Amino acid sequence: MDKRKIRKLSNVAEQIIHGYNNGMTLQELGDLHEVAPGTIRNLLDKNNIQRRPRGRRRNDANEQTG
């Protein structure tokens, strides 16, 4: 992974973690911060943030059925 990207993201790590904990996806966070979703995943892992299971978000699934 590019160390410059990690350095850039370390400045906004709290915002990324907050966004993830409030339901944003790795893809959404990556798009917002102009990095790959894997870079976001690595940042979450580095900060010991438990990741959600892959797949559709619970709210999205409920909207489809209800």
Residue pairs with C-beta under 8 A, 6 or more apart in sequence:
1 38
1 39
1 42
5 35
5 39
6 39
6 42
6 43
8 33
8 35
9 16
9 33
9 35
9 39
9 40
9 43
10 43
12 33
13 43
13 47
16 29
16 33
16 40
16 43
16 44
17 44
17 47
17 49
19 28
19 29
19 32
20 26
20 29
20 40
20 44
20 49
21 49
23 57
23 59
24 32
25 37
25 57
26 37
26 38
26 40
26 41
26 44
27 37
29 37
29 40
30 36
30 37
30 39
30 40
33 40
41 51
44 51
45 51
